[in-house]
Every structure is written in C-alpha cells, then in structure tokens.
C-alpha cells in the first residue's frame, strides 16, 4: 500500500487555516484502561507525543487515587515531563487537587462539570449547581496563581440516563464556567451521540449567550461513527481547538456507554487533506500509537493507525 502524496490536499472554503489539537490520550485515554500503565511508560508516551509535533498534551489528573487508579501517580509523573516545551494541562476536581498541581508547577488547569444532573451525581456525587459552587473557588485560585483554566462540560449532546439534553441546559453550565473565569470551554459528547446539525445549533446558541467561538473546543467520541463529521461541522462554524486521543484511546469510567475518543491520527489525516495546518508529523504520531498499543497488548482502534502501520494489528 503506497501513501505517497496522500491524502491529496484539497482545501475547502471558509475553514480555519490552522487547528490546535488538544491531545488527551495520556489522561482521558489511559484513565479507563484495566491494565496499569507504569509511570515511566506514561512519561515516554507523552515525550513521543510531543516529538510528533503536538503542542498541548493533557498529562494527568490530580484526583483521589481510589477514584481513578490509573492516574494515581500524578505526583510521580509530572516531574518526569516538566522539562518539555509543550503545554501540559492537568485535571483537578477540587482545591486539594489544585494545590497538588500548583505545587508541581502546573500552569494549565482543567475542571470537569456536567450538563446533566445524572452524570454530575455519578461523576462528582453532587448536583450540577453544587459542583459549580465547588469549582468557583478552584478557578479563582488557579487564575490568581496565573494559570490558564479550561472548563470541560460533559454530556453536552446526550446522557445515558436522561437521554436528549436540552441546549439551554448545556448553555447554562457553559456560561456559568465562563463567568467564574474559565479561559476555554470544551464541549463533550461523552457518549458519542451528537450529529452535525446538533453541533451547529449548540455552537450558535453559545455565541448568542456571549461565548465567543475562539473560547470553545470540541471533544467528540466515536460511538456511532460521527466524530469526524461532527468535527467538520465545528470547523465550518470556526472552531479551531479540537480534542483527540492518540490511537483512539479512551472512554469514561463513569459512563459505560462512552467508547473511544476521536483518534488523533484520523483527525490529522482529515485536516491535512483539507490543507489545515496542525504542526503534527503523522508518521511519528502513528508510530507512537503503535508503540503504546504494544504496551497495552491490544490493537489501536484508529483506522489511520491500522492503515499506516502496514500490518494486521
């Protein structure tokens, strides 16, 4: 199979010229793995991701070890990668987690809210409003420390317990996070049920509510094979921050119907074909995902990784 000159670059009109990929493989990708990944392997994974040209790599989460055992080594991992010349965001659930992150020099912080009551209860053991009240002082302290703060909003397009999620319900949580000081929002299709029209409607509503497109990122799961289509819709709207996970790793420990994230390689293949700059070397990224798949002892779900690795996995 020859891929020389592929994908052929055929730009589409009115799309961004460059996209920033927010790589989540090392955190969101590994948090749901059954097999414990050694800290040194995680550090090497992040180093290889950085060497492929990714400039924003979400490193870990400062949560209680019994909540997400795979990320219990945050204090050991972060010093091993702190010398990298890339952005290394970390997730924090509360002020204790923030204190741990700031003590290690983290400069980009993320908090994780829910658009639905059911998921807020399952993930945070609080109501939506209670969780927002917890995050307010966390965001304020992070901003006072000079950190950039991202606000994740999960279940933006559907919930496994509640079904369809009203757009205004999502917008309320998004505007609350922005009002408390979040620099950026990431709209999560946690169970992968979004379709392009739905994406465009939510983005339009957020603009109407005063949230500018340049402060919005999108985070799609590929449960129903819609992640790239939804990404294209977001690009048409002007979104330039796309979350993706190397090799398509990921899921959600609190939502069992959440399958893998959009694979970074599949995203890069599409973006490069559209003539959109990413700064990513697709060959090096693919090799990194093949390497990690070997450590996890299972094939990468990414179609692009499988095609470019030239072998059955």
HUTA-V459384 format. One record per helix or strand of 2 or more residues. SS is the DSSP state (hx for helix, st for strand). FROM is the first residue (numbers start at 1). TO is the last residue. If there is no record, write none. Layout:
BEGIN
SS | FROM | TO
SS | FROM | TO
END
This chain:
BEGIN
st | 20 | 23
hx | 25 | 29
hx | 39 | 51
st | 56 | 57
st | 60 | 62
hx | 69 | 71
hx | 74 | 81
st | 90 | 92
hx | 95 | 103
st | 108 | 114
hx | 117 | 124
hx | 128 | 144
st | 148 | 154
hx | 167 | 179
st | 184 | 189
hx | 196 | 208
hx | 213 | 215
st | 216 | 221
hx | 227 | 237
st | 241 | 245
hx | 246 | 248
hx | 264 | 273
hx | 282 | 296
hx | 303 | 308
END
